[in-house]
Amino acid sequence: MGWRLMEDIANYGLIWFIYLLASAAFFVVYWQITRFTTAIWSSYVLRALALAIVLTPWYANSGSPALAPALMVLLLDIITIGSEEALRTMVPLFLSVITAIIAATVLSLVKRNKRNKINKIQ
């Protein structure tokens, strides 16, 4: 029994490592695609939304301590259990999206203020 638990933990860590590595590769490409020169706020918001949606973890099962990407849990819950049960995953995903939008807005405002100060000096 102890050997099986260690094997599950190793697989769990390996799966998360592969998922995060694939996410990083996706974001390298996505970052370049969303590099806008005029619509800075849109660029920040799109990047923050993608980060929030892809990286938000949630419990894979309601009785299990194992975490999985919330988007995957949401989709699998909709397919297997039904849309009513999928609401448990939508709450943390919704909160992370709202937080990402707020953070992107604040970051873009800070960057705009810095740029305006530099332009005034010149």
Beta strands, then each sheet from edge to edge (+ up, - down):
strand 1: 57-59
strand 2: 67-69
sheet 1: 1+ 2-
end
